[in-house]
Amino acid sequence: MTLGSNLKFAQPAEWQRHSACWLAFPAAREEWFEHLAAAQAEFVALAKVIARSEKLEILVRDPEIAAIASQALGNLPVRFHLIPYGDIWLRDTAPIFVISEQGQMAAQVFNWNGWGNKYLMPGDRGVSRAIAKFLNLPTQAFPLILEGGAVEVDGEGTCLTTKQCLSDRNPDLNEAQISQIICQAYGLKKVLWLDQGLRNDHTDGHIDTIARFVAPTKVMYMTASGSNDPNAKVLGEIAAQLANLQDAQGRDLNLIPIPSPGLVLDQQGEIMPASYLNFYIANDHLIVPTYGTDYDQAALEAIAPHFPTRNTIGLAAKSILIGGGAFHCITQQQPFL
């Protein structure tokens, strides 16, 4: 079922109420190796918090994984879906849920190339359409290579994104052309462009690790922590770029600094793209990934006042990050109608 051209749709801001959260259970041993069990434990801890206020819709790629997930999640209110997938990053592979002015929900889908042809795993290309089909949602396909983590909306017609990601994904399109497609798909009036993201970010600069709207005009960003912060230069550049931007209504952005996690290394000594901004805004909770650094508590204390109607909670996410992302990357909210 496809969308009628006479309807205008928009993606609600993430802080607006959700009816459900879509996730996929970590299953790829070739992605987490000996850390798979730890990643699954972090996934379960996240799911338990989300389940306090949202339905859980969880993909399991085969009956064996379904049994493991069912046992791990216990008596949580979960609906499992046998849908093929490779990676668990449903922020990128699930559809973008949008709502029309008349109150109809639809699913927007984009072209897929495995994060710049780096991680092409069986099943990922079909996830968005499979979810839309299950929900019996009309869909609209757009001629753009785009992952959901690349676009951050304010609910009032403005979004943030990065040139590093979307321009590199779509070399045959210029910024104006990309902006036009994004505005049509997300129901926007203006696209704000930042240059690049964190070091070793598998996604090539997804916005949900470097700048997040927490309310209209309010953008949270990170400042360098410690003298050895590997992202000190780029974080300074991001702050300077944000200071010169205005939203679709011509308003200056109200910038909210929080500390970065600083230097976070994996077991091989490689820099990890750790970010406190990869949080998930659930109906009743703000769930922040933590990494066992000296800055975890300071970040939580800096973030919490900006979500006064939610309980801000930090949960360990370093094992999930080994696979390439954190909490925002593995979730996709379904808006409430």
N, C-alpha and C positions, 0 to 999 in steps of 0.2 A: 504494500500500500504506500503510495507516494503522497507528498504534501500538495495541497492546492495552492496555487500561486497567489490567491487573493488573501491569504492569511499571513499575518506578521507574527513571528515568533521571537522570543528572547530567552536567554539563559538567566535564571534568577541568580542573585548573589548567593554565595555559599552559606552566608549566615541566615538566609531565609529558610523556613521550615522544610525539612525533608520527610518523605514518607518511607524511604528505605535507603540503605547503603549497599552498593554492589562491590564485592571483593572476589578474589580468586585464591584458593588455598595454595600455599607454597608447595611445589611438588618436584621441581627440577633439580635433581641431585647434581647434575652437571653445572648448575649455576651457583649453588651454595656449598657443594661438596660436604665436608665434615660439619659445616655450620647449618645444615638444613634443619635439624631438630631445633636448634636455637632460634632460627628464623621462624619456624612454625610456632614456637612458644611465644615469641613477640607478637606474631599475628593473632594468636588466641587472646593475649592480654588486651590488644587493641579492640578486637571484636567484642569482648566482654563489656568494655566501656561503651562502645557505640550501641550495643544492644539494650542499654538502659533507656534509650529514648528513640531508637530507630529499628525498623525491621532489618534483618540481615538477609541479603540475597547473595549466596556464595557459589561460585563456579567450582566444580570438581571435574577433572578431565577424564576420569575412568572410575569404575566401581571400587577399585583398591584404594584410590585416594579418597573417595567418598567415605569409605569405612574409617580411614585414619582421621579424616576431618570430623566425622560424626563423633568419634570417641573423644577427640581432643576438645571439641566445643561443648560436649556434655548436653545439658538441658537448655542451652540457649535457644531462643526463638529464631531458628534458622530455616530457610528454604534453600535446599541444594539444587543445583542445575548441572546436569551432565552436558557440558559444552566444551569442545576442544579448545585449549589455549596452551601457549608456550610459557610466556612470561606472566607475572601476576600484576603487572602495572595497568590496572583497569582505568586509571585516570587517562591513559593514553589509548587503550584499545577498546574501551567501552564507548557507547555513543554519547554524544553531548545531549542531555535532556533539555528541551526548551518548551516554553509555554506560550500560547497565543493570548491575545487580548481577550478572546472569547473563552479562555480557560481550557483549551485543548492542549494536551501534551504531545510532543513529537520527538523524534530522534534524528539528530544531524550526524552524518557520517562523512568521513574524509578518506582520501587516498592514504595508503599505508606502505612504508618501505623499511620497517624495522629500525627506526631511529637512524636514518641515513645509511641503510643497508649494512649496519654493523651487527644487528641481532635479529636475524630473520628466523623465527621459530614457528614450527607448524601450528596452525590453528589461530594465531593472533589476528590474521587478516580478516577472519570471519566473525570475531567476537561481537563487534558492534551490531552487525545485522542479526546475529542470533539472539541477542538480548532484545532488540527491537521487535523481532518476530514473536518471541515469547510474550512480550507485553502487548502485542497487537497494536504497536504504535506506527503511525505513518512516518516515513523517512524521507529525507532529502539528502542527496549526495552532492558533494562540492568538489570542484577540480583543484584541490589543494592538498599537498602532503602536510598533515598537521596532527600533532598529538595534543590531548587535552591539557597536559601540564604546561604547554607553551603559551596558554592564554589565561589571563586573570581578569575577571570582570568585576565592576563595582555595583551592578544592578541598576545603574542610571545612565547607561549608554557609553561607558568608557571601558577600555581594557588596556592592560599592559602586556607586552611581549618583548622578544629579543630578536635582533638582526641575526645573531649567531645561529639561532635555530631556524627560524622560518625562511630567512633569505637563503641560507645554505640548503635547506630542504627543497626549495623551489627556485633554482637558479634561472629559470626561464621567465620568471615574473619579477617585476620591480615592487618596491614597497607600497606604492599606491595601488597596484593591482591586488597584492596580497591583502592590504587593508580593506579594499572593497569587498573581497570575498568573506573575510572575517566579519565585517559589519553585517553583511547579509545573513550569514549563518547564525551569528550570536545575537542579532538584534541590537547592533551598536551604532553609535554615531562617530566615534573617534577611537583610533588606535594610537597608543603611546609606545614608542620604540626605545628600548634600552639596547646597549651594544652587545654585551656578552655576559656569560655566567661564570660559575665556579670552576676551579681547576679539576680536571679528571671527571667532569660531569659526563656520564654516559649519554645524556640526552642532548648535549651540545647547547647548554644554556637555557634550560627550561625556566620560565619565570617563577614557578612556584618554589624555587629554592633561593631566590634573590630579592623578590619584592612582592608583597601581598596586600591587597586591599583588606582592611578590617572594618571599614564603613565607607560610605561615599566621601571622597576627597582624602581619606586617611590611608596612608600607605606605610606599612612596616618594612623596614630594611635592616640589614646587619652592619655593624661596625667591627673592625678588626679586634681580635682578642689575643694578647700576648705578642711578644716581639717576633715570633716565628710564624705568625698567621700566614698561611700560603696564599690567602686571597686578599691580603691587605690592599694591594694596588687596585684590584678590580672592585672591591667594596667601596673604596673611596671614589672611584669613577662613577659607580652606580648612584651614590649619594648626590654627586654633583649633577648628574643627568636628571635625576628626579626633581631637584630643586628648580629646574628650568621648565618643568612641564605643567600644563593645565589640563583639566578634564574637559568633557564635552560641553559643559556649561560655562567654560571659561574661568573656572575656579582654580587657584593655586592648590597644589597638593600639601596636605598637612602631614609632614614626615615624622615617623616614629622610629627612633633608633633602638635596636636591641643588640646585645653582644653576640658575636659569632661563637661557634664551638671552638675556634682556634685550630691548632694542628691536630688532626685526627688521622691516625695511620692504621692500615690493616696489618695482618700478621706478616706480610711480606715487606712491610715498611713503605708501602705506597700511600700517597695522600688520598684520602677519601673525601668525596664532595658532601660533607656533613653540613646540614642546615637546620636551624630551629624553625625556619619559616615553612618547612614542609609539614606543617600541622594540618589536622583535619578539624573543621568546625562542625561538630555534631550538634543535634538539637539542644542538648543540655550540657554538653562538655566541649572544651577546647583541648584537644589531645596533641601534645607537643612531643616530637621525638627527642630523646636525649641520648648522649653518647659516652657517658662516664667521664666527662671533662670537668675542669674546675669552674666552668662557666654555665653548667646546666641550671643551677639554682638561680643564678642572677638573670638568666634568660627567662625563666618561668616568672620571676617576680616582675620583670619588665613587661612581659606580654599580658599577664593576668588582668591588670586594670582596664585594659581595652576591650575586655569581654565580660562586663559586669553581670550579665544575665546567665553566664555559663561558669561551670566549675573547671578551672584550668588545671590540667593534670599532665605530668611528664611521665612518659613510658620509654623504656629502653628500645632503641631501634638500630643499634650498630650492626647486629647480625642481618637484619633485613637489608640494610644499606650495602652489605657485601654484594647483594644481587643487583644493586644499581640505584635504589631509591629508598624513600621512607614512607611515612603514613599517608601524606597527600597523594603520593604516586600510586598507592595500591588501592585507593578508594575512589568511588564515583557516586556522588549523591543523586538520588532520584527525588525531584521536587515534590512537595505536597500540593495536591489540588484541592 
